[in-house]
Amino acid sequence: MEPRPATERIGPELAQELIELFAREARRVPVPVFLSSLLLASIAWNQLGGSLPWVWLAAVAIVLALRWKVLGGLPSSSLGLHDKLRIAVLMSALNGVVQGTSIGFGVALDTPERAVQSILLLTLCAGSVATTGGYRPVFVAFVAPTLLLLSVMWAVGAPGASHPWVEYFIASLVLVYGMLMLQLANDTFRLLKESFHIRQEQVVLNRQLRAALDDAEAANRAKTRFLASASHDLRQPMHTLSLFGAALTMRPLDEATRQIAIHMDTALQALSAQIDALLDVSKLDAGVVPVNRTTFSLSTFLAHLHTEYVEMAGAKRLALKMHCPPDATCCTDEVLFARIVRNLVENAIKYTPAGEVGVRVSGGDAEHLVITVEDTGIGIPEAEHQRVFEEFYQLHNPERDRSRGLGLGLSIVRRLAELLDLTIDLRSSPGIGTRFDIEVPRGRPAVAVSPDPGPADASHPDSSLAGTQVLVLDDEEAVRQGMETLLQAYGCDVRLAGCIEEAVTQCRSMRPDILLVDLRLRGEESGITAIEQLRSLHPGVPAILISGDTAPDRIKDAHEEGIALLHKPVSPQALHQAITREVKPRSRPDERPIIARQEGHA
């Protein structure tokens, strides 16, 4: 039976690895090998004279140059792997024979010079363990002729030796040393193979990891598209209901009917609060939430927070405690920071059946304060501390009670904290309670400001928008009718359009004071394109985009165009304020859109 080719025994990948190793070493070792050979030739010439040492040195130089040329070019050669390995064996054997022929003058040297020659040759043999990677055919091809001829030299004996048994013993030791180096070469090659296979496995694992990561990213994008589509489809009818419900409450109603309208509006606000959580995640993922860092008083901040949630806590017979030094201030975005604290307080109230919920401010260090939100609730197991920040993940809500939200609150908290560069630490144990510590930068002493009068009550008509010319562009007829009913109750003159062509026709016969445009229209039409075309007829006309689409890329597009954006369902208060703000000059130059907060929820 013919022996298998080397490439079948070790595999083509490892064969290629060895060839590249031989090429590197062939370019690395010529200088030290030549210098050691020069030393040996000089010793021989000094003792024996003649030209033989220099002829041998010339042969060494020729072989080293040939190895540098041939082995260095093997990786890029068109030869097969098996032929390349055979050439490597041949070059190694040629090098070993040339080194071994140094006994041609070595037999005439005295014992000390022989010892130097032996040390140099044994050093070259030991180094070949590394330069050949321990690959036996190439290693043996060099070591066998070198050590066999060296052993013969010692067996012949030195001229005039008085103790020939010493030479015989050294000749035997050379052969024993060769066997030990062969074992060392075998171990080296085994380690090389294991290292190579580990690297190959790592490449495969990295490829699989990359594929899994790509799949996860694709699934995340698909999830985002699904949520955006589902949100859009849900927001359209909710928006219509909100408009008609608001218009209904503005009419004279008997008490029973008014209560029905109030309950309907409460249900719509609760549903809107849950869908708005999806919108907040989309806005944060889109990177369109601006940060406006200011210095504000934490004592005033907590006082407003207590007023906002004391009734909610009282309904569950919970004590709501706030503690803050009167001069404590911090520097961050007050609106976004308030969203973080509100979500934590709401969660604390939801998951605390008895006891208390507290918010306190304490000194962290010279540069930071620590705001702590803690409760005496059911607590979170340590194994779940990271998972509670994931989207849609909820503990202690297997029945998916809608009153406890969608499981997005802490996910939004984490995203907002990253946006504001805040550190949040969670400590919690089942049955003991939960504590969140938020580290915020200290601020300068707060300057007293007049209280914000808050949003105007738009549940009843007023004269602030009377006579305002409004063009409503929406592809949903029910939405157009709902907008018309509500805006007419505000005293507006309303024109309706279902597509860009109809809107252009309307604008040719009137100049609107404001455009209310759906972001996603039918077909390829978009609200941004519609506003551009209508502004070509009436330059500078104010416009508001109204959309049920929460896809991050669409939110980003609207943000980059600098057009105000409201998300369906739009509360009457938010719509009234937005129209007033766009039609009339802004009273505050720093006024800016923030994460949507509809009336009745954070």
TORDO-307210 format. One record per residue (C-alpha): residue in one letter; x, y, z. Coordinates in nm, 3 decimals. Each point is the difference from the previous one (the first is absolute). Example, Ala and Ser with C-alpha at 12.3 -4.5 7.8 and 13.67 -1.06 7.14 Angstrom:
2
R resn      px      py      pz
R    A   1.230  -0.450   0.780
R    S   0.137   0.344  -0.066
***
This chain:
602
R resn      px      py      pz
R    M   0.000   0.000   0.000
R    E   0.136   0.340  -0.100
R    P   0.030   0.257   0.282
R    R  -0.248   0.284  -0.004
R    P   0.127   0.341  -0.113
R    A   0.097   0.235   0.281
R    T  -0.284   0.240  -0.089
R    E  -0.253  -0.278   0.067
R    R   0.159  -0.087   0.333
R    I   0.013   0.353   0.138
R    G  -0.263   0.175  -0.209
R    P   0.041   0.271  -0.265
R    E  -0.058   0.289   0.241
R    L   0.276  -0.113   0.238
R    A   0.228  -0.076  -0.297
R    Q  -0.042   0.357  -0.120
R    E   0.073   0.124   0.353
R    L   0.326  -0.199   0.005
R    I   0.106   0.130  -0.339
R    E  -0.049   0.357   0.117
R    L   0.204  -0.082   0.314
R    F   0.286  -0.141  -0.211
R    A  -0.006   0.313  -0.217
R    R   0.021   0.233   0.300
R    E   0.284  -0.195   0.163
R    A   0.194  -0.030  -0.327
R    R   0.018   0.380  -0.011
R    R   0.073   0.034   0.373
R    V   0.285  -0.250   0.075
R    P   0.262   0.049  -0.279
R    V   0.194   0.272   0.185
R    P   0.050  -0.183   0.335
R    V   0.071  -0.332  -0.178
R    F   0.255   0.164  -0.230
R    L   0.173   0.172   0.294
R    S   0.032  -0.326   0.194
R    S   0.135  -0.171  -0.315
R    L   0.249   0.286  -0.047
R    L   0.125  -0.057   0.354
R    L   0.042  -0.372  -0.065
R    A   0.183   0.059  -0.331
R    S   0.230   0.253   0.166
R    I   0.091  -0.245   0.278
R    A   0.074  -0.273  -0.254
R    W   0.208   0.228  -0.222
R    N   0.194   0.133   0.301
R    Q   0.102  -0.353   0.099
R    L   0.022  -0.178  -0.335
R    G   0.044   0.272  -0.261
R    G  -0.088  -0.070  -0.362
R    S  -0.313   0.084  -0.196
R    L  -0.233  -0.281   0.114
R    P  -0.169   0.203   0.281
R    W  -0.073   0.286  -0.241
R    V  -0.134  -0.237  -0.267
R    W  -0.232  -0.143   0.262
R    L  -0.105   0.350   0.113
R    A  -0.079   0.091  -0.363
R    A  -0.217  -0.313  -0.028
R    V  -0.185   0.101   0.319
R    A  -0.066   0.349  -0.140
R    I  -0.130  -0.143  -0.330
R    V  -0.239  -0.236   0.180
R    L  -0.127   0.277   0.229
R    A  -0.064   0.227  -0.298
R    L  -0.172  -0.282  -0.186
R    R  -0.224  -0.072   0.301
R    W  -0.081   0.372   0.034
R    K  -0.104   0.015  -0.365
R    V  -0.180  -0.335  -0.034
R    L  -0.170  -0.030   0.338
R    G  -0.084   0.371   0.012
R    G  -0.195  -0.032  -0.323
R    L  -0.185  -0.321   0.082
R    P  -0.320   0.158   0.147
R    S  -0.069   0.188  -0.324
R    S   0.115  -0.281  -0.231
R    S  -0.251  -0.170  -0.231
R    L   0.127  -0.345   0.100
R    G  -0.219  -0.237   0.194
R    L   0.028  -0.024   0.375
R    H   0.151  -0.349  -0.017
R    D   0.275   0.119  -0.237
R    K   0.069   0.302   0.219
R    L   0.053  -0.223   0.303
R    R   0.236  -0.224  -0.198
R    I   0.204   0.305  -0.101
R    A   0.015   0.108   0.365
R    V   0.130  -0.346   0.097
R    L   0.259   0.011  -0.279
R    M   0.125   0.347   0.105
R    S   0.024  -0.114   0.363
R    A   0.196  -0.314  -0.098
R    L   0.237   0.204  -0.216
R    N   0.062   0.239   0.291
R    G   0.062  -0.293   0.237
R    V   0.246  -0.167  -0.237
R    V   0.198   0.323  -0.049
R    Q   0.019   0.057   0.377
R    G   0.097  -0.363   0.059
R    T   0.283   0.010  -0.257
R    S   0.186   0.229   0.234
R    I   0.148  -0.323   0.139
R    G   0.216   0.004  -0.314
R    F   0.232   0.225   0.191
R    G  -0.144  -0.074   0.345
R    V   0.174  -0.339   0.020
R    A   0.332   0.183  -0.010
R    L  -0.084   0.242   0.279
R    D   0.110  -0.035   0.359
R    T  -0.251  -0.083   0.273
R    P  -0.072   0.364   0.110
R    E  -0.071   0.110  -0.359
R    R  -0.214  -0.311  -0.051
R    A  -0.197   0.096   0.311
R    V  -0.067   0.347  -0.143
R    Q  -0.106  -0.156  -0.332
R    S  -0.230  -0.244   0.181
R    I  -0.160   0.278   0.206
R    L  -0.071   0.203  -0.314
R    L  -0.153  -0.295  -0.189
R    L  -0.206  -0.116   0.298
R    T  -0.127   0.356   0.044
R    L  -0.113   0.005  -0.365
R    C  -0.177  -0.334   0.051
R    A  -0.177   0.125   0.313
R    G  -0.109   0.316  -0.180
R    S  -0.143  -0.206  -0.286
R    V  -0.268  -0.129   0.239
R    A  -0.156   0.346  -0.013
R    T   0.088   0.094  -0.358
R    T  -0.163  -0.319  -0.136
R    G  -0.296   0.009   0.240
R    G   0.103  -0.352   0.105
R    Y  -0.132  -0.138  -0.330
R    R   0.185  -0.332  -0.007
R    P   0.091  -0.038  -0.374
R    V   0.159   0.346  -0.017
R    F   0.156  -0.025   0.346
R    V   0.153  -0.343  -0.056
R    A   0.124   0.102  -0.346
R    F   0.222   0.263   0.168
R    V   0.090  -0.167   0.329
R    A   0.077  -0.353  -0.127
R    P   0.295   0.082  -0.230
R    T   0.129   0.266   0.237
R    L   0.005  -0.211   0.317
R    L   0.095  -0.329  -0.170
R    L   0.308   0.155  -0.160
R    L   0.081   0.179   0.328
R    S  -0.024  -0.334   0.185
R    V   0.229  -0.160  -0.259
R    M   0.254   0.277   0.049
R    W   0.018  -0.073   0.374
R    A   0.011  -0.376  -0.056
R    V   0.303   0.037  -0.233
R    G   0.173   0.181   0.281
R    A   0.226   0.298   0.027
R    P   0.363  -0.017  -0.117
R    G   0.220  -0.127   0.281
R    A  -0.294  -0.056   0.242
R    S   0.119  -0.180   0.315
R    H  -0.351  -0.108   0.111
R    P  -0.195  -0.128  -0.303
R    W  -0.288  -0.119   0.221
R    V  -0.088   0.368   0.065
R    E  -0.047   0.061  -0.373
R    Y  -0.218  -0.313  -0.028
R    F  -0.208   0.115   0.294
R    I  -0.049   0.348  -0.152
R    A  -0.095  -0.160  -0.334
R    S  -0.270  -0.198   0.183
R    L  -0.117   0.307   0.187
R    V  -0.046   0.185  -0.329
R    L  -0.233  -0.275  -0.122
R    V  -0.188  -0.003   0.333
R    Y  -0.032   0.378  -0.021
R    G  -0.140  -0.041  -0.349
R    M  -0.267  -0.242   0.127
R    L  -0.097   0.241   0.277
R    M  -0.032   0.284  -0.249
R    L  -0.219  -0.223  -0.218
R    Q  -0.236  -0.047   0.295
R    L   0.005   0.373   0.064
R    A  -0.080   0.061  -0.367
R    N  -0.296  -0.241   0.022
R    D  -0.135   0.187   0.302
R    T   0.053   0.334  -0.175
R    F  -0.190  -0.115  -0.307
R    R  -0.282  -0.135   0.215
R    L  -0.032   0.337   0.172
R    L   0.012   0.173  -0.338
R    K  -0.286  -0.218  -0.126
R    E  -0.206   0.060   0.313
R    S   0.059   0.375  -0.021
R    F  -0.090  -0.003  -0.368
R    H  -0.322  -0.193   0.062
R    I  -0.092   0.231   0.287
R    R   0.048   0.299  -0.229
R    Q  -0.206  -0.170  -0.269
R    E  -0.277  -0.069   0.250
R    Q   0.019   0.361   0.115
R    V  -0.041   0.118  -0.359
R    V  -0.305  -0.224  -0.038
R    L  -0.141   0.118   0.333
R    N   0.060   0.363  -0.095
R    R  -0.175  -0.058  -0.330
R    Q  -0.293  -0.165   0.179
R    L  -0.006   0.281   0.256
R    R  -0.004   0.259  -0.278
R    A  -0.283  -0.187  -0.172
R    A  -0.193  -0.020   0.328
R    L   0.061   0.370   0.061
R    D  -0.121   0.082  -0.352
R    D  -0.309  -0.213   0.061
R    A  -0.062   0.177   0.331
R    E   0.038   0.341  -0.161
R    A  -0.231  -0.104  -0.283
R    A  -0.254  -0.125   0.254
R    N   0.030   0.326   0.193
R    R  -0.058   0.200  -0.319
R    A  -0.297  -0.222  -0.084
R    K  -0.135   0.053   0.352
R    T   0.039   0.376  -0.039
R    R  -0.181  -0.007  -0.336
R    F  -0.276  -0.216   0.146
R    L  -0.046   0.226   0.302
R    A  -0.001   0.306  -0.223
R    S  -0.259  -0.152  -0.234
R    A  -0.215  -0.127   0.286
R    S   0.028   0.332   0.177
R    H  -0.099   0.189  -0.316
R    D  -0.301  -0.223  -0.064
R    L  -0.115   0.033   0.363
R    R   0.059   0.373   0.020
R    Q  -0.216   0.085  -0.300
R    P  -0.336  -0.109   0.153
R    M   0.111   0.118   0.345
R    H   0.076   0.342  -0.143
R    T  -0.343   0.013  -0.162
R    L  -0.170  -0.103   0.326
R    S   0.201   0.260   0.190
R    L  -0.105   0.277  -0.238
R    F  -0.369  -0.088   0.005
R    G   0.010  -0.059   0.377
R    A   0.155   0.343   0.058
R    A  -0.255   0.162  -0.228
R    L  -0.277  -0.182   0.185
R    T   0.109   0.133   0.341
R    M  -0.020   0.355  -0.137
R    R  -0.370  -0.033  -0.068
R    P  -0.282   0.044   0.253
R    L  -0.061  -0.344   0.155
R    D  -0.213  -0.136   0.277
R    E   0.188  -0.135   0.300
R    A  -0.031  -0.370  -0.092
R    T   0.126   0.059  -0.352
R    R   0.285   0.217   0.129
R    Q   0.111  -0.281   0.232
R    I   0.003  -0.242  -0.295
R    A   0.215   0.246  -0.197
R    I   0.235   0.042   0.297
R    H   0.040  -0.378   0.043
R    M   0.063  -0.038  -0.373
R    D   0.268   0.268   0.014
R    T   0.162  -0.165   0.304
R    A   0.018  -0.334  -0.182
R    L   0.151   0.167  -0.306
R    Q   0.262   0.175   0.213
R    A   0.099  -0.329   0.166
R    L   0.040  -0.170  -0.337
R    S   0.185   0.299  -0.139
R    A   0.242  -0.010   0.295
R    Q   0.098  -0.357  -0.084
R    I   0.046   0.068  -0.370
R    D   0.198   0.316   0.076
R    A   0.252  -0.219   0.183
R    L   0.072  -0.165  -0.336
R    L   0.043   0.346  -0.150
R    D   0.252   0.097   0.268
R    V   0.210  -0.309  -0.076
R    S  -0.012   0.080  -0.373
R    K   0.105   0.361   0.058
R    L   0.293  -0.104   0.216
R    D   0.106  -0.266  -0.251
R    A  -0.022   0.257  -0.280
R    G   0.231   0.235   0.192
R    V  -0.229   0.300  -0.046
R    V  -0.055   0.087   0.367
R    P   0.185   0.329   0.068
R    V   0.177   0.060   0.330
R    N  -0.031   0.344   0.161
R    R   0.202   0.003   0.322
R    T  -0.101   0.263   0.251
R    T   0.047   0.057   0.371
R    F  -0.317  -0.039   0.205
R    S  -0.107  -0.034   0.360
R    L  -0.054  -0.358   0.114
R    S  -0.216   0.105   0.294
R    T  -0.244   0.174  -0.237
R    F   0.022  -0.298  -0.236
R    L  -0.093  -0.246   0.277
R    A  -0.277   0.225   0.127
R    H  -0.167  -0.012  -0.342
R    L   0.060  -0.375  -0.014
R    H  -0.169  -0.047   0.339
R    T  -0.302   0.201  -0.113
R    E  -0.024  -0.208  -0.317
R    Y   0.011  -0.344   0.167
R    V  -0.135   0.044   0.351
R    E  -0.354  -0.081  -0.112
R    M   0.115  -0.311  -0.189
R    A   0.190  -0.122   0.306
R    G  -0.286   0.086   0.232
R    A  -0.239  -0.212  -0.206
R    K   0.211  -0.303   0.104
R    R   0.040   0.126   0.360
R    L   0.373   0.056  -0.056
R    A   0.204   0.274   0.164
R    L   0.182   0.214  -0.256
R    K   0.304   0.165   0.160
R    M   0.235   0.255  -0.154
R    H   0.319   0.128   0.162
R    C   0.240   0.252  -0.152
R    P   0.235   0.267   0.134
R    P  -0.153   0.340  -0.088
R    D   0.310   0.117  -0.189
R    A   0.061  -0.319  -0.202
R    T   0.028   0.059  -0.376
R    C   0.105  -0.216  -0.290
R    C   0.102   0.062  -0.361
R    T  -0.167  -0.220  -0.259
R    D  -0.299   0.002  -0.233
R    E  -0.290   0.062   0.238
R    V  -0.268  -0.137  -0.234
R    L   0.182  -0.325  -0.080
R    F   0.117  -0.042   0.359
R    A  -0.358   0.046   0.117
R    R  -0.101  -0.282  -0.232
R    I   0.254  -0.230   0.165
R    V  -0.115   0.082   0.353
R    R  -0.370  -0.016  -0.093
R    N   0.041  -0.349  -0.148
R    L   0.181  -0.119   0.313
R    V  -0.261   0.152   0.234
R    E  -0.289  -0.144  -0.202
R    N   0.162  -0.345   0.005
R    A   0.056   0.027   0.374
R    I  -0.367   0.084   0.060
R    K  -0.122  -0.276  -0.234
R    Y   0.209  -0.274   0.166
R    T  -0.032   0.105   0.364
R    P  -0.308  -0.155   0.162
R    A   0.058   0.165   0.340
R    G   0.245   0.229   0.173
R    E   0.160   0.301  -0.160
R    V   0.173   0.143  -0.306
R    G   0.275   0.254   0.056
R    V   0.215   0.233  -0.205
R    R   0.296   0.168   0.167
R    V   0.303   0.200  -0.101
R    S   0.337  -0.058   0.166
R    G   0.356   0.116  -0.059
R    G   0.201  -0.240  -0.211
R    D   0.332   0.180  -0.042
R    A   0.131   0.346  -0.082
R    E  -0.125  -0.023  -0.359
R    H  -0.317  -0.209   0.029
R    L  -0.322  -0.045   0.195
R    V  -0.189  -0.326   0.041
R    I  -0.378  -0.014  -0.051
R    T  -0.143  -0.315   0.156
R    V  -0.340  -0.150  -0.083
R    E  -0.086  -0.286   0.234
R    D  -0.303  -0.196   0.110
R    T  -0.108  -0.275   0.237
R    G  -0.149  -0.206  -0.281
R    I   0.031  -0.356  -0.122
R    G   0.362   0.041  -0.116
R    I   0.195  -0.148  -0.290
R    P   0.211  -0.319   0.018
R    E   0.370   0.062  -0.062
R    A  -0.003  -0.223  -0.309
R    E  -0.256   0.232  -0.161
R    H   0.180   0.331   0.069
R    Q   0.124   0.033  -0.357
R    R  -0.303  -0.147  -0.173
R    V  -0.244   0.253   0.146
R    F   0.164   0.262  -0.224
R    E  -0.092  -0.199  -0.312
R    E  -0.291   0.101  -0.220
R    F  -0.338  -0.161   0.080
R    Y   0.143  -0.196   0.293
R    Q  -0.213   0.005   0.314
R    L   0.020  -0.181   0.330
R    H  -0.305  -0.097   0.204
R    N  -0.240   0.068  -0.287
R    P  -0.065  -0.336  -0.168
R    E  -0.356   0.099  -0.088
R    R   0.132   0.313  -0.180
R    D  -0.211   0.239   0.204
R    R  -0.025   0.310  -0.221
R    S  -0.005   0.228   0.302
R    R   0.365  -0.092   0.051
R    G   0.104   0.117  -0.345
R    L   0.188  -0.181  -0.276
R    G   0.330  -0.058   0.176
R    L   0.173   0.294  -0.171
R    G   0.045   0.235   0.296
R    L   0.343  -0.120   0.115
R    S   0.114  -0.047  -0.359
R    I  -0.074   0.370  -0.058
R    V   0.172   0.086   0.330
R    R   0.316  -0.178  -0.113
R    R  -0.001   0.169  -0.342
R    L  -0.057   0.346   0.151
R    A   0.274  -0.055   0.258
R    E   0.245  -0.090  -0.279
R    L  -0.110   0.307  -0.195
R    L   0.060   0.227   0.302
R    D   0.321  -0.180   0.112
R    L  -0.154  -0.087   0.336
R    T   0.086  -0.301   0.213
R    I  -0.284  -0.212   0.141
R    D   0.057  -0.265   0.265
R    L  -0.268  -0.259   0.087
R    R  -0.022  -0.172   0.338
R    S  -0.290  -0.229   0.073
R    S  -0.095  -0.318   0.182
R    P  -0.332  -0.191  -0.004
R    G  -0.226   0.098   0.288
R    I   0.222   0.292   0.108
R    G  -0.044   0.257  -0.273
R    T   0.183   0.172  -0.284
R    R   0.239   0.293  -0.007
R    F   0.129   0.195  -0.301
R    D   0.290   0.243   0.048
R    I   0.050   0.260  -0.275
R    E   0.325   0.195   0.001
R    V  -0.042   0.347  -0.154
R    P   0.242   0.295  -0.035
R    R  -0.030   0.276   0.256
R    G  -0.117   0.338  -0.127
R    R   0.035   0.362   0.097
R    P  -0.253   0.141   0.246
R    A  -0.336   0.017  -0.171
R    V  -0.151   0.336  -0.094
R    A  -0.359   0.044   0.105
R    V  -0.239   0.013  -0.294
R    S  -0.367   0.058  -0.025
R    P  -0.204  -0.320  -0.009
R    D  -0.102  -0.139  -0.336
R    P  -0.369   0.066  -0.049
R    G  -0.028  -0.342  -0.162
R    P  -0.198  -0.101  -0.305
R    A  -0.321   0.176  -0.076
R    D  -0.316  -0.199   0.036
R    A  -0.104  -0.082  -0.354
R    S  -0.299  -0.211   0.097
R    H  -0.213   0.309  -0.049
R    P   0.006   0.230  -0.301
R    D   0.163   0.343   0.026
R    S   0.053   0.286  -0.240
R    S   0.378  -0.028  -0.035
R    L  -0.025  -0.189  -0.332
R    A  -0.317   0.162  -0.131
R    G   0.028   0.079  -0.369
R    T   0.321  -0.201  -0.050
R    Q   0.020  -0.143  -0.353
R    V   0.100  -0.367   0.032
R    L   0.069  -0.248  -0.279
R    V  -0.021  -0.364   0.112
R    L   0.173  -0.255  -0.226
R    D  -0.064  -0.363   0.098
R    D  -0.077  -0.307  -0.208
R    E  -0.248  -0.135   0.259
R    E  -0.348   0.146  -0.047
R    A  -0.099  -0.068   0.363
R    V   0.306   0.189   0.123
R    R  -0.081   0.295  -0.227
R    Q  -0.355   0.013   0.130
R    G   0.113  -0.025   0.362
R    M   0.256   0.280  -0.049
R    E  -0.263   0.215  -0.169
R    T  -0.248  -0.050   0.284
R    L   0.253   0.085   0.271
R    L   0.160   0.295  -0.181
R    Q  -0.339   0.152  -0.083
R    A  -0.082  -0.018   0.371
R    Y   0.311   0.217   0.050
R    G  -0.140   0.247  -0.253
R    C   0.243  -0.090  -0.280
R    D  -0.078   0.021  -0.371
R    V   0.088  -0.352  -0.115
R    R   0.080  -0.134  -0.348
R    L   0.051  -0.374  -0.059
R    A   0.215  -0.194  -0.248
R    G   0.063  -0.373  -0.043
R    C   0.308   0.023  -0.222
R    I   0.267   0.247  -0.108
R    E  -0.187   0.090  -0.320
R    E  -0.314   0.094   0.193
R    A   0.209   0.201   0.249
R    V   0.165   0.195  -0.282
R    T  -0.342   0.074  -0.147
R    Q  -0.124   0.128   0.336
R    C   0.307   0.221   0.045
R    R  -0.051   0.164  -0.338
R    S  -0.327   0.147   0.125
R    M   0.107   0.092   0.355
R    R   0.308   0.071   0.210
R    P  -0.007  -0.223   0.309
R    D   0.129   0.126   0.332
R    I   0.128  -0.349   0.079
R    L   0.029  -0.345  -0.162
R    L  -0.088  -0.315   0.197
R    V   0.147  -0.283  -0.208
R    D   0.013  -0.375   0.051
R    L   0.359  -0.128  -0.029
R    R  -0.082  -0.321  -0.190
R    L  -0.247   0.048  -0.283
R    R  -0.118  -0.240  -0.266
R    G   0.241  -0.164  -0.242
R    E   0.336   0.173  -0.021
R    E  -0.128   0.334   0.128
R    S   0.135   0.134   0.329
R    G  -0.093   0.290   0.220
R    I   0.349   0.150  -0.029
R    T  -0.030   0.011  -0.380
R    A  -0.350   0.146   0.030
R    I   0.119   0.284   0.225
R    E   0.283   0.081  -0.243
R    Q  -0.245   0.028  -0.291
R    L  -0.252   0.206   0.195
R    R   0.272   0.235   0.123
R    S   0.100   0.059  -0.361
R    L  -0.346   0.157  -0.038
R    H   0.001   0.177   0.338
R    P   0.359   0.041   0.123
R    G   0.051  -0.020   0.374
R    V  -0.347  -0.131   0.084
R    P   0.014  -0.175   0.342
R    A  -0.045  -0.378  -0.005
R    I  -0.040  -0.286   0.243
R    L   0.051  -0.365  -0.087
R    I  -0.243  -0.238   0.168
R    S   0.086  -0.367  -0.017
R    G  -0.082  -0.338   0.142
R    D   0.333  -0.136  -0.130
R    T   0.262  -0.065   0.267
R    A   0.274  -0.142  -0.224
R    P   0.333   0.156   0.112
R    D   0.106   0.087  -0.356
R    R  -0.324   0.189  -0.068
R    I   0.027   0.187   0.329
R    K   0.357   0.092  -0.089
R    D  -0.103   0.124  -0.346
R    A  -0.261   0.234   0.149
R    H   0.244   0.121   0.264
R    E   0.267   0.080  -0.260
R    E  -0.251   0.207  -0.200
R    G  -0.065   0.216   0.308
R    I  -0.378  -0.049  -0.020
R    A  -0.203  -0.034   0.321
R    L  -0.123  -0.356   0.044
R    L  -0.299  -0.124   0.203
R    H  -0.085  -0.365   0.040
R    K  -0.346  -0.145  -0.020
R    P  -0.213  -0.009   0.199
R    V   0.048   0.372   0.059
R    S  -0.177   0.132   0.308
R    P  -0.213   0.314  -0.049
R    Q   0.232   0.188   0.238
R    A   0.314  -0.098  -0.192
R    L  -0.158   0.087  -0.335
R    H  -0.129   0.337   0.126
R    Q   0.340   0.090   0.147
R    A   0.191  -0.109  -0.311
R    I  -0.218   0.206  -0.234
R    T   0.022   0.302   0.230
R    R   0.377  -0.036   0.023
R    E   0.050  -0.025  -0.377
R    V  -0.250   0.264  -0.109
R    K   0.104   0.261   0.259
R    P   0.357   0.107   0.086
R    R   0.160  -0.223   0.262
R    S   0.018   0.156   0.338
R    R   0.319  -0.189   0.094
R    P   0.288  -0.037  -0.245
R    D   0.125  -0.318   0.162
R    E  -0.331  -0.182  -0.038
R    R   0.054  -0.333  -0.167
R    P  -0.178  -0.331  -0.062
R    I   0.068  -0.274   0.251
R    I  -0.108  -0.356   0.052
R    A  -0.375   0.004  -0.035
R    R  -0.185   0.019   0.329
R    Q  -0.376  -0.006  -0.042
R    E  -0.223   0.132   0.270
R    G  -0.049  -0.245   0.283
R    H   0.323  -0.203  -0.021
R    A   0.374   0.041   0.011
***
